[in-house]
């Protein structure tokens, strides 16, 4: 299934937060918090890919190279 952009600025495909983490989009899968959608993230520093709740995109750190929380299924 193709990844889709979200409806807010921080959930649009290509949005990159201040920790150099880029939003790659979602597949309509629920996140692990009520009312959240799971998004695929890409670390522009090390290349890791992981899932996050949409509400976390703006502040997320990479779990592989920045000590961020483990990812969720996306």
Secondary structure, DSSP 8 states (H G I E B T S, - for coil): ---B--SSGGGSTT-B-TTSEEEEEEEEEE-SSTT-EEEEEEETTT--EEEEEGGGGGG---TTTS-----B--
